[in-house]
Amino acid sequence: MPHTAGIVNTEQAQAWNGSEGAHWARHQDRWNAVNEGFDAPLLYAAAITAHHRTLDLGCGAGQTTRLAALRAPHGHALGLDLSGPMLAQARARAAQEGLTNASFQQGDAQVHRFAAGAFDAAISRYGVMFFADPVAAFANIGRALRPGGRLAFVCPADAALNDWVGAMASLRDLLPVGDFGRTGSPGMFSLAAPDRLRDVLTAAGFTAVTVDRAQAYGTWGHGAADAAQFLLATGPGRYLMERADDTVRSRARHALTQHLRGHETADGTVRLLSTSWLVTADRPGAPAGPAPA
């Protein structure tokens, strides 16, 4: 766990430097298979060019940071995340790929001391839903963008439109599933309401806010049993299983496996649909000129 100086989202820092961060770091390729269907739309929306300086918020193990760096061979991509375990994986993967224009830093985007106007674009794939004060966080991110700079991110839409939530909800008779779709407080679905997204970004000083629905199928496993095991090893899955005895856990694994059989493709791959918002917004002001080489 890192020291907490410069971090205000302390509960998130503890989670992402504890079991949750370790899980995501260990399974980075599996999580990329779940979420990578949003990569191309996200990077297109960010309008990254060859000289762009890009900030990747909540970069995790760094796939989107590396993709941004590849789009800007004469620029640079910086990935920022709270999680030490995931950043270690991000640095290792960038080194393996020989990327010299991608770097990674541990920090809290809500309060991190970015240089003013240091970036042409800021992106995030599912990394901006956990701020304690989203208006303050996005205002801080906005100051890091040059005038006319672009913010683009993906965040989950309504929980009911995401197949993985339906899969977990199928266990309601066995486990204390509760409400996955709670909005308005830090969490996966905190920005699921489009009006809230627009209000937060406008209050943070952004203009030209767009909120468009985006959908993509992700690969959750190779066979229903494998996908069920993976889902139950995620943060929400572990939370639920820890509240059950061995008999109930066994029944839950069986029930989830049976549910996921309905999502198996011809080759046995389990594909689940994710529905998200693809959001863009601009920092006010005209660009000062082309980004430096």
C-alpha positions as CSV (number, residue, x, y, z in Angstrom):
1,M,0.0,0.0,0.0
2,P,1.5,3.4,-0.9
3,H,1.6,6.3,1.4
4,T,-1.6,8.3,1.3
5,A,0.0,11.8,0.7
6,G,-1.7,13.2,-2.4
7,I,-4.6,10.7,-2.2
8,V,-8.1,11.6,-1.1
9,N,-9.9,8.5,-2.4
10,T,-8.3,6.4,0.3
11,E,-10.8,3.5,0.3
12,Q,-10.3,3.1,-3.4
13,A,-6.5,3.2,-2.9
14,Q,-6.7,0.5,-0.3
15,A,-8.9,-1.7,-2.6
16,W,-6.7,-1.3,-5.7
17,N,-3.5,-1.9,-3.8
18,G,-5.1,-4.9,-2.0
19,S,-6.9,-7.9,-3.3
20,E,-8.8,-6.1,-6.0
21,G,-5.7,-4.6,-7.6
22,A,-3.9,-7.9,-7.3
23,H,-6.7,-9.7,-9.0
24,W,-6.8,-7.3,-11.9
25,A,-3.0,-7.3,-12.3
26,R,-3.0,-11.1,-12.3
27,H,-5.8,-11.3,-14.8
28,Q,-5.1,-8.3,-17.0
29,D,-5.4,-10.3,-20.2
30,R,-8.8,-11.6,-19.2
31,W,-10.0,-8.1,-18.2
32,N,-8.8,-6.8,-21.6
33,A,-10.8,-9.5,-23.3
34,V,-13.8,-8.4,-21.4
35,N,-13.4,-4.6,-22.1
36,E,-11.3,-4.2,-25.3
37,G,-14.4,-3.8,-27.5
38,F,-14.5,-0.2,-26.3
39,D,-10.9,0.6,-27.1
40,A,-11.3,1.6,-30.8
41,P,-14.4,3.8,-30.2
42,L,-12.7,5.5,-27.2
43,L,-9.5,6.3,-29.0
44,Y,-11.4,7.5,-32.1
45,A,-13.5,9.8,-29.9
46,A,-10.3,11.2,-28.3
47,A,-9.1,12.2,-31.8
48,I,-5.4,11.4,-30.9
49,T,-2.9,12.4,-33.5
50,A,0.7,11.6,-34.1
51,H,2.0,14.4,-31.8
52,H,-0.6,14.2,-29.0
53,R,0.2,14.1,-25.4
54,T,-2.4,11.9,-23.8
55,L,-3.3,11.3,-20.2
56,D,-4.9,7.9,-19.4
57,L,-7.0,8.1,-16.2
58,G,-7.3,4.9,-14.1
59,C,-5.1,3.2,-16.7
60,G,-4.9,-0.1,-14.8
61,A,-2.5,-2.5,-16.5
62,G,-2.0,0.0,-19.3
63,Q,-3.6,-1.4,-22.4
64,T,-5.3,1.9,-23.4
65,T,-2.2,3.9,-22.5
66,R,-0.1,1.7,-24.8
67,L,-2.7,2.0,-27.6
68,A,-2.7,5.8,-27.2
69,A,1.1,5.8,-27.4
70,L,1.0,3.8,-30.6
71,R,-1.3,6.4,-32.1
72,A,1.1,9.2,-31.2
73,P,4.6,8.0,-32.2
74,H,5.8,11.6,-31.9
75,G,3.9,12.3,-28.7
76,H,3.6,10.7,-25.3
77,A,1.0,8.8,-23.2
78,L,1.0,8.9,-19.4
79,G,-1.0,6.3,-17.5
80,L,-2.2,7.4,-14.0
81,D,-3.6,4.9,-11.5
82,L,-4.0,4.3,-7.8
83,S,-2.9,0.7,-8.1
84,G,0.7,-0.3,-7.6
85,P,0.2,-3.9,-8.7
86,M,-1.5,-2.9,-11.9
87,L,1.1,-0.2,-12.7
88,A,3.9,-2.8,-12.3
89,Q,2.2,-4.9,-14.9
90,A,1.7,-1.8,-17.1
91,R,5.4,-0.9,-17.0
92,A,6.4,-4.5,-17.7
93,R,4.1,-4.8,-20.7
94,A,5.2,-1.5,-22.2
95,A,8.9,-2.6,-21.8
96,Q,8.1,-5.9,-23.5
97,E,6.5,-4.1,-26.4
98,G,9.4,-1.7,-26.7
99,L,7.3,1.4,-26.2
100,T,9.5,4.4,-25.3
101,N,6.7,7.0,-25.4
102,A,4.5,5.5,-22.7
103,S,5.0,6.0,-19.0
104,F,3.1,5.3,-15.8
105,Q,2.6,7.1,-12.5
106,Q,0.8,6.3,-9.3
107,G,-1.6,9.0,-8.2
108,D,-5.1,10.1,-7.5
109,A,-6.5,12.1,-10.5
110,Q,-8.8,14.0,-8.2
111,V,-5.9,15.9,-6.6
112,H,-2.8,15.0,-8.6
113,R,-0.7,18.1,-9.4
114,F,-0.7,18.0,-13.1
115,A,1.2,20.7,-15.0
116,A,-1.4,23.1,-16.4
117,G,-2.2,22.4,-20.1
118,A,0.2,19.5,-20.2
119,F,-2.0,17.2,-22.3
120,D,-3.9,17.4,-25.6
121,A,-6.3,14.6,-24.6
122,A,-7.4,12.7,-21.6
123,I,-9.0,9.2,-21.9
124,S,-10.3,6.6,-19.6
125,R,-11.8,3.1,-20.0
126,Y,-13.8,2.5,-16.9
127,G,-11.6,4.5,-14.6
128,V,-13.6,7.6,-13.7
129,M,-16.6,6.3,-11.7
130,F,-14.9,6.0,-8.3
131,F,-14.1,9.7,-7.4
132,A,-15.4,10.9,-4.0
133,D,-15.9,14.3,-5.6
134,P,-16.3,13.9,-9.3
135,V,-16.8,17.6,-10.0
136,A,-13.5,18.4,-8.3
137,A,-11.8,15.5,-10.0
138,F,-12.9,16.5,-13.5
139,A,-12.0,20.1,-12.8
140,N,-8.5,19.0,-11.9
141,I,-8.3,16.9,-15.1
142,G,-9.6,19.8,-17.1
143,R,-6.8,22.1,-15.9
144,A,-4.3,19.4,-17.1
145,L,-5.7,19.8,-20.7
146,R,-4.6,22.6,-23.0
147,P,-7.4,25.0,-24.2
148,G,-9.4,23.1,-26.7
149,G,-8.2,19.7,-25.3
150,R,-10.5,16.7,-25.5
151,L,-11.7,14.4,-22.7
152,A,-13.1,11.1,-23.8
153,F,-14.1,8.2,-21.5
154,V,-16.2,5.1,-21.3
155,C,-18.3,4.4,-18.2
156,P,-21.1,1.8,-17.6
157,A,-24.7,2.7,-18.5
158,D,-27.8,1.2,-16.7
159,A,-26.9,-1.9,-14.8
160,A,-29.9,-3.8,-16.3
161,L,-28.3,-3.4,-19.8
162,N,-25.1,-5.3,-18.8
163,D,-25.2,-9.1,-19.0
164,W,-22.7,-9.6,-16.2
165,V,-25.1,-7.9,-13.8
166,G,-27.9,-10.2,-15.0
167,A,-25.7,-13.2,-14.4
168,M,-24.9,-12.1,-10.8
169,A,-28.5,-11.2,-10.2
170,S,-29.5,-14.8,-11.1
171,L,-28.0,-15.8,-7.8
172,R,-30.4,-13.6,-5.8
173,D,-32.1,-16.6,-4.2
174,L,-28.8,-17.9,-2.9
175,L,-26.6,-14.8,-2.2
176,P,-27.3,-11.3,-0.9
177,V,-26.9,-9.7,-4.3
178,G,-28.5,-6.4,-3.4
179,D,-28.5,-3.5,-5.9
180,F,-25.6,-3.4,-8.4
181,G,-27.1,-0.4,-10.1
182,R,-26.8,2.2,-7.3
183,T,-26.0,5.6,-8.8
184,G,-24.8,8.9,-7.3
185,S,-22.0,7.5,-5.0
186,P,-18.6,6.3,-5.9
187,G,-18.9,2.9,-7.6
188,M,-19.2,1.2,-11.0
189,F,-22.6,2.8,-11.8
190,S,-22.1,6.2,-10.2
191,L,-22.2,7.9,-13.6
192,A,-24.8,5.7,-15.3
193,A,-27.4,8.5,-15.5
194,P,-26.7,10.7,-18.6
195,D,-28.1,13.9,-16.9
196,R,-25.7,13.4,-14.0
197,L,-22.8,13.0,-16.5
198,R,-23.7,16.3,-18.2
199,D,-24.2,18.1,-14.9
200,V,-20.9,16.9,-13.4
201,L,-18.8,17.8,-16.5
202,T,-20.5,21.1,-17.0
203,A,-19.9,22.0,-13.3
204,A,-16.3,21.0,-13.8
205,G,-15.9,23.5,-16.5
206,F,-16.2,21.4,-19.7
207,T,-18.2,22.3,-22.7
208,A,-19.6,20.5,-25.8
209,V,-20.5,17.4,-23.7
210,T,-21.7,14.4,-25.7
211,V,-23.1,11.2,-24.2
212,D,-23.6,8.4,-26.6
213,R,-24.5,4.7,-26.0
214,A,-21.9,2.2,-26.9
215,Q,-22.2,-1.6,-26.7
216,A,-19.7,-4.4,-27.1
217,Y,-19.5,-8.1,-26.4
218,G,-16.6,-9.2,-24.1
219,T,-15.1,-12.6,-23.6
220,W,-15.6,-13.8,-20.0
221,G,-14.3,-17.3,-20.3
222,H,-13.9,-20.5,-22.3
223,G,-16.8,-22.5,-21.2
224,A,-19.6,-21.6,-18.7
225,A,-17.7,-23.1,-15.7
226,D,-14.6,-21.1,-16.4
227,A,-16.6,-17.9,-16.8
228,A,-18.5,-18.6,-13.6
229,Q,-15.3,-19.1,-11.7
230,F,-13.9,-15.9,-13.1
231,L,-17.1,-13.8,-12.3
232,L,-17.1,-15.2,-8.7
233,A,-13.4,-14.2,-8.3
234,T,-14.1,-10.5,-9.1
235,G,-14.7,-8.0,-6.3
236,P,-18.5,-8.3,-6.3
237,G,-18.3,-12.1,-6.6
238,R,-15.8,-12.5,-3.7
239,Y,-17.9,-10.1,-1.6
240,L,-21.0,-12.3,-2.1
241,M,-19.3,-15.7,-1.7
242,E,-17.6,-14.7,1.5
243,R,-21.1,-14.3,3.0
244,A,-22.1,-17.9,2.3
245,D,-21.1,-21.3,3.6
246,D,-19.6,-24.0,1.6
247,T,-22.9,-25.6,0.6
248,V,-24.3,-22.3,-0.7
249,R,-21.1,-21.4,-2.5
250,S,-21.2,-24.7,-4.3
251,R,-24.9,-24.2,-5.3
252,A,-24.1,-20.7,-6.4
253,R,-21.3,-21.8,-8.7
254,H,-23.5,-24.4,-10.2
255,A,-26.4,-22.0,-10.7
256,L,-24.1,-19.4,-12.3
257,T,-22.6,-22.0,-14.6
258,Q,-26.1,-23.0,-15.7
259,H,-27.0,-19.4,-16.4
260,L,-23.9,-18.7,-18.4
261,R,-24.5,-21.7,-20.7
262,G,-27.1,-19.5,-22.4
263,H,-24.2,-17.2,-23.4
264,E,-21.9,-19.8,-24.8
265,T,-21.0,-19.4,-28.5
266,A,-20.5,-22.3,-30.9
267,D,-16.9,-22.7,-29.8
268,G,-17.8,-22.6,-26.1
269,T,-16.6,-19.0,-25.5
270,V,-18.8,-17.1,-23.1
271,R,-19.7,-13.7,-24.5
272,L,-21.5,-11.1,-22.5
273,L,-22.9,-7.7,-23.7
274,S,-21.7,-4.6,-22.0
275,T,-23.6,-1.3,-22.4
276,S,-21.8,1.9,-21.7
277,W,-21.7,5.6,-22.3
278,L,-19.0,7.0,-24.6
279,V,-18.6,10.5,-23.3
280,T,-16.6,13.4,-24.8
281,A,-16.1,16.9,-23.6
282,D,-13.8,19.8,-24.4
283,R,-11.8,22.2,-22.3
284,P,-13.0,25.7,-23.3
285,G,-10.7,27.8,-25.4
286,A,-9.2,27.6,-28.9
287,P,-6.0,25.5,-29.3
288,A,-2.9,27.5,-29.0
289,G,-1.5,25.7,-32.1
290,P,-0.2,22.3,-33.0
291,A,1.2,20.2,-30.2
292,P,5.0,20.2,-30.1
293,A,6.9,17.3,-31.7
